[in-house]
Every structure is written in structure tokens, then in C-alpha cells.
Amino acid sequence: MTPSRTTTEDKGLDRVLDRTVLLGYSRLGYAIRRRRWAAADPRPGALAGRTALVTGGGSGLGAATVLDLARLGARVHVLVRSPERAAPAVARIERQLREEGLVADLRIERCDVSDLSVVDAFAEDLCSRDGGTTTLDVLVHNAGVMPPERTESVDGHELTVATHVLGPIRLTERLLPALRRSEYGARVVFVASGGMYTQPLPVDDPDFQRGDYRGAVAYARSKRMQVELAPLLDRRWSPERISTYVMHPGWADTPGLARSLPAFRTLSRPLLRPAEAGADTAVWLAATDPAPASGTFWHDRRQRPTSYRSSTRPESGDTDRLWRWVAAAAGVDRP
């Protein structure tokens, strides 16, 4: 079988896995795809001497991301709302790395990314450290919420959009001084959800003020925002030598899933991926060389379509309209 034929068949199988969802998002899809990945990608020590920050890094996908970034040599800031609750997970990561003969440099940081004033205070503090020379090479926006009832952030915005969209964009903007200092070109990764495929861009009601509120729908809507804004954020941040990505982890077995969708977890548990498999593409995007094309959407180390149905595909001008609302709500409006 020729290499070109193998590549064509590989892409065909991957496309089938992606479209069937049940197979592609499960542990089975991950197991099939990973057999075709290069063994040393990312290469060992790929992030040695670099600094990363992971929001929501105290459990689930976030903790798995912290572990693998540290395993690749990065110093990792673990950003959480409650350092006290995150401390045992961070200690476990440190212990695991010691058992592997590796030295971890993990630093727990307190910040609620849904609170814009708290975001500002944290970013100002981080950027002022080391005499104002702090450098950040990787920023992973993983923190997530799925409230059962409509809840507002302290700034008056629906909580999922505040946590998944407004806070992360504000945090990235406030960390630009540190991101600019990356000699490698910084990378920003948003952790989305395959659930976004079920929702159109809520350009006329981004704060979910109308209709019957459902936490899973609000979650998916905010993740659709992340995906559709990625090309715009790339244009905004690429002059700073920053690459921007959005990925989705498939169906991963995490504490957040158990809390928010217990029935789904019970029914699908045999198919759920371990958190490490869900985090794999975020880590790969942060560390693979050369950097993938920026402003793009990924799952299992391959770029994916952002819509499969015309009903969820934004119309011309919708993303720009949403951006104007997001920029104003996040307080980052500038030419």
C-alpha cells in the first residue's frame, strides 16, 4: 500500500469517526487515531524553559493539561478559584512527576475568571513579577461552569458566557505584556466542547436573557462563541506573535461532567475518555513544532469543521456583530 493511499484512507476513517460522534468522541475514537500519531510529537522536553498558565487547572481536563505541560518541561501556573481545594490535585501531580524522575515547577494562583476586576488584578500582579519581565509562552483557557439555573456574574452577565468568553478574552488582553515576551511566539488555547455543534451563534441574545434557560444549552452556546471568534481573535493577536486555537476534548470523564450531567455520565461511562485523552490536543497545540495554523478549531490533533448543519452556520456579519458585543462587555474595545 502506497503512502498516499494510506494517508487517504487515514483521512477517510478519521472523517467517519468524526461524523458518527459516538465513535469519534469516545475513548474508541481516541484509541484509533492515536495509533497514527508520531511517537515523539510533541518531542520530550518540548516546553523546557517555557512558562504556561492553565485556568481551571485544579481538576479534570485542567489538571490533566497541567500534568502533561509540566511533563514536557514547562513551569505551570495553575489558575483556580480556590487554591485550597486545588492543592491536593497539584500535590498529586507533583508526586506523579517525581515518580517519573521529573521535577515539577507548579504555582497555584487564585483568580475567578468570570469576575473582570479580579482578572485585572491577577494579570497586573503576574505581569509585574520579576521586575516586570514575566514571560508567558502558553495560555490554556480551560475553566468552565454549567449552572442549572441562569446565574449572573458579578459584572451582570450570564455565567457561562462570562466564564468561557468574556473573562478569557479579558485575561488574554491583560496578559499581552507577558505573552509578547515569548521568544518562541506565544500560543493561546481555548477548550471548547463538541456540544457547540448543536447550537447556532446567539448573536441576538448572547446573555441568554430570553427563552427557557438550560445549563447544557448555555454551555454549548458559549462554546460556539469561542469557536466562531477564533479567526477574529487570531487577526487581533497575531501581530503580537500569538497563535490562537480552539479545541474540543470529546467525551471525557471528569468531575465537572459528573456534577453537571450525571445521567449522561452514567449511561455513557464505558465510552468516556480519561481526562488525559481529552486534554491531549490542547497540550499538542501548545507544544508541537512547527505551530499549526492559527485561528483554527481542532479535535484529536486534526483541524475540524466548525459546523455540520446550515442551521448552525453563522450568516455573513454575525461574528462581527457578536464581537462588538463581546468587546464592549469584556471591556477590551480598541481599534
C-alpha positions in Angstrom: 0.0 0.0 0.0 1.5 3.3 -1.0 2.0 6.2 1.5 -0.5 8.4 -0.4 -3.1 5.6 -0.3 -2.5 5.2 3.4 -3.0 8.9 4.0 -6.2 9.0 2.1 -7.6 6.0 4.0 -6.5 7.5 7.3 -8.4 10.8 6.5 -11.4 8.8 5.4 -11.5 6.8 8.6 -11.0 9.9 10.7 -13.9 11.7 8.9 -16.2 8.7 9.6 -15.2 8.7 13.2 -15.9 12.5 13.5 -19.3 12.4 11.8 -20.6 9.4 13.9 -19.8 11.3 17.1 -20.5 8.2 19.3 -17.3 6.7 17.9 -15.2 9.8 17.3 -15.7 11.5 20.7 -15.4 8.3 22.7 -12.3 6.5 24.1 -12.5 4.3 21.0 -12.0 7.2 18.6 -9.0 8.4 20.6 -7.5 4.9 20.7 -7.8 4.5 16.9 -6.5 7.9 16.0 -3.5 8.0 18.4 -2.0 4.9 16.6 -1.4 7.1 13.6 0.4 9.9 15.5 4.1 10.3 15.6 5.6 8.8 18.7 7.7 11.8 19.6 5.2 14.6 18.9 5.5 16.7 20.9 9.1 15.8 21.5 10.3 15.2 25.1 11.2 18.4 26.8 9.5 20.5 24.1 8.5 23.1 26.7 11.6 23.2 28.7 12.4 26.7 29.8 8.9 27.9 28.9 6.0 29.1 31.1 2.4 28.1 30.8 -0.8 29.2 32.6 -3.9 26.9 32.8 -7.2 28.2 34.0 -9.3 25.7 35.9 -6.2 23.6 36.4 -7.2 22.0 39.7 -9.2 19.1 38.4 -10.4 17.1 35.4 -9.2 18.3 32.0 -7.3 21.2 33.6 -5.3 19.0 35.9 -4.5 16.6 33.0 -3.3 19.6 31.0 -1.1 20.8 33.8 0.4 17.3 34.2 1.3 17.0 30.6 2.6 20.5 30.1 4.8 20.0 33.2 5.9 16.6 31.8 7.1 18.4 28.7 9.2 20.7 30.9 7.0 23.8 31.4 6.7 25.9 34.5 2.9 25.9 35.0 0.8 28.5 36.8 -2.4 26.7 37.9 -5.2 29.3 38.0 -8.1 28.3 40.2 -10.9 30.0 42.2 -9.9 28.0 45.4 -6.2 27.3 45.9 -7.2 25.3 49.0 -9.3 22.9 47.0 -6.8 22.6 44.2 -3.8 21.9 46.5 -4.3 18.1 46.8 -4.6 17.7 43.0 -1.4 19.8 42.4 0.4 17.7 45.1 -0.7 14.5 43.3 0.7 15.9 40.0 4.0 16.8 41.7 4.2 13.3 43.3 3.5 11.6 39.9 6.2 13.6 38.2 8.7 12.8 40.9 7.9 9.1 40.5 8.7 9.6 36.8 12.1 11.2 37.7 10.9 14.7 36.7 11.0 18.0 38.6 7.8 20.0 38.5 7.5 23.8 38.9 3.9 24.3 39.6 2.5 27.5 41.1 -1.1 27.8 42.3 -2.8 31.1 41.5 -6.1 32.5 42.7 -8.5 34.0 40.2 -12.2 33.8 39.3 -12.1 34.4 35.5 -15.8 35.3 35.5 -15.0 38.4 37.6 -13.4 41.0 35.4 -12.0 43.1 38.2 -10.4 40.0 39.7 -9.0 39.1 36.3 -7.4 42.6 36.0 -5.8 42.4 39.5 -4.4 38.9 38.8 -3.0 39.9 35.4 -1.4 43.1 36.7 0.2 41.1 39.6 1.6 38.4 37.3 2.9 40.9 34.7 4.7 42.9 37.4 6.6 40.0 38.9 10.3 39.6 38.3 10.7 43.3 37.9 8.0 43.4 35.2 9.8 40.9 33.0 7.3 38.0 33.4 7.1 35.9 30.2 4.2 33.6 29.3 4.5 31.2 26.4 1.3 29.1 26.7 -2.2 30.2 27.9 -4.9 27.5 28.1 -8.4 28.7 28.8 -10.0 25.6 30.4 -12.1 26.9 33.3 -15.7 26.0 32.9 -19.1 26.1 34.5 -22.6 24.7 33.8 -25.1 26.2 36.2 -28.5 24.5 36.4 -30.3 27.9 36.5 -29.5 31.2 34.9 -26.9 32.8 37.1 -25.1 36.2 36.6 -21.5 37.0 37.2 -20.6 39.9 39.4 -20.5 42.1 36.3 -24.1 41.2 35.4 -23.5 38.7 32.6 -24.8 35.1 32.2 -22.2 33.0 34.0 -21.2 30.6 31.1 -20.5 33.4 28.7 -18.7 35.3 31.4 -16.5 32.3 32.3 -15.9 30.9 28.8 -15.8 34.1 26.7 -15.6 37.4 28.4 -13.2 36.5 31.2 -10.7 34.6 29.0 -10.6 37.3 26.4 -10.1 40.0 29.1 -7.4 37.8 30.7 -5.5 37.4 27.4 -5.6 41.1 26.7 -4.4 41.9 30.1 -1.6 39.4 29.8 -0.4 40.7 26.5 2.8 42.2 28.0 3.9 38.7 29.2 2.7 36.9 26.1 4.6 39.4 23.8 7.9 38.5 25.6 7.7 34.8 24.4 10.7 34.4 22.2 9.0 31.3 20.6 5.7 33.0 19.8 3.0 32.5 22.5 0.1 30.1 22.0 -3.4 30.6 23.4 -5.7 27.6 23.5 -9.5 27.7 24.3 -11.0 24.4 25.5 -14.5 24.2 23.9 -17.0 21.4 23.6 -18.3 19.2 20.7 -21.7 20.2 22.1 -21.3 23.5 20.3 -22.3 21.8 17.1 -25.9 21.7 18.3 -26.2 25.5 18.7 -26.1 28.5 16.4 -24.2 31.6 17.3 -26.5 33.5 19.7 -25.8 36.9 18.2 -29.2 38.4 19.1 -29.2 37.1 22.7 -25.6 36.4 23.9 -26.5 36.8 27.5 -29.3 34.2 27.3 -32.0 36.6 28.6 -34.8 35.1 26.5 -36.3 31.7 26.4 -36.2 28.7 28.7 -32.8 28.5 30.3 -30.9 25.2 30.3 -27.4 24.9 31.6 -26.2 22.5 28.8 -27.6 24.8 26.1 -26.0 27.9 27.6 -22.7 25.9 27.9 -22.9 24.9 24.2 -23.8 28.4 23.1 -20.8 29.9 24.8 -18.6 27.3 23.3 -20.0 28.2 19.8 -18.9 31.7 20.6 -15.3 30.6 21.3 -15.1 28.7 18.0 -16.6 31.4 15.8 -14.5 34.2 17.4 -11.2 32.3 16.9 -10.4 33.7 13.5 -11.2 37.2 14.6 -9.0 36.8 17.8 -6.3 35.5 15.6 -6.4 38.7 13.5 -6.3 40.7 16.7 -3.5 38.9 18.4 -1.3 37.6 15.6 0.5 40.9 15.2 1.8 40.2 18.8 3.2 36.9 17.6 0.4 35.0 19.3 -1.2 31.9 17.8 -4.8 31.2 18.8 -6.6 27.9 18.8 -9.9 26.3 19.9 -10.2 22.6 20.5 -12.8 20.2 21.9 -11.8 17.2 24.0 -14.5 14.7 23.0 -16.4 12.9 25.8 -14.1 12.9 28.8 -14.8 11.6 32.3 -14.3 14.5 34.6 -15.7 15.7 37.9 -17.4 18.5 36.1 -19.3 16.1 33.9 -20.3 14.1 36.9 -21.7 17.2 38.6 -23.4 18.8 35.6 -24.6 15.8 33.6 -24.8 12.8 35.9 -27.4 10.9 33.9 -25.3 11.2 30.7 -22.2 10.1 32.6 -24.0 7.0 33.9 -25.2 6.0 30.5 -22.0 6.7 28.6 -19.4 5.9 31.2 -18.0 2.8 29.3 -17.3 5.1 26.3 -15.9 8.1 28.1 -12.3 9.0 27.6 -9.9 9.5 30.6 -9.2 13.2 31.2 -5.6 12.7 29.8 -7.1 11.8 26.4 -9.4 14.7 26.5 -6.5 17.1 27.2 -4.2 15.7 24.6 -5.0 18.1 21.8 -4.7 21.2 24.0 -1.2 20.1 25.1 -0.3 19.1 21.5 -1.4 22.6 20.2 0.7 24.2 22.9 3.9 22.2 22.2 4.0 20.7 18.7 6.6 22.1 16.3 6.0 23.8 13.9 3.0 25.6 15.3 -0.3 24.7 13.5 -2.2 27.3 11.5 -3.7 29.9 13.9 -7.3 30.8 14.3 -8.5 27.2 13.8 -10.6 24.6 15.5 -9.3 21.1 16.5 -10.2 17.7 17.8 -7.8 14.8 18.2 -4.9 16.6 16.6 -6.8 17.4 13.4 -8.5 20.6 12.2 -12.3 20.2 12.2 -15.2 21.9 10.5 -17.0 24.4 12.7 -20.5 23.5 11.5 -22.1 20.4 10.0 -25.5 21.9 9.5 -26.5 25.1 7.7 -28.8 25.9 10.7 -25.8 26.4 13.0 -23.6 28.2 10.5 -23.4 32.0 11.1 -24.7 34.3 8.5 -22.5 37.0 7.0 -21.7 39.7 9.5 -22.9 37.7 12.5 -19.4 37.1 14.0 -18.6 40.8 13.7 -21.9 41.7 15.4 -21.1 39.3 18.2 -17.6 40.6 18.6 -18.9 44.2 19.1 -21.0 43.0 22.0 -18.2 40.8 23.4 -15.6 43.6 23.2 -17.9 46.0 25.0 -18.9 43.5 27.6 -15.4 42.4 28.3 -14.1 45.9 28.2 -11.4 45.3 25.6 -12.7 47.5 22.8 -9.8 49.2 20.9 -9.0 49.9 17.2 
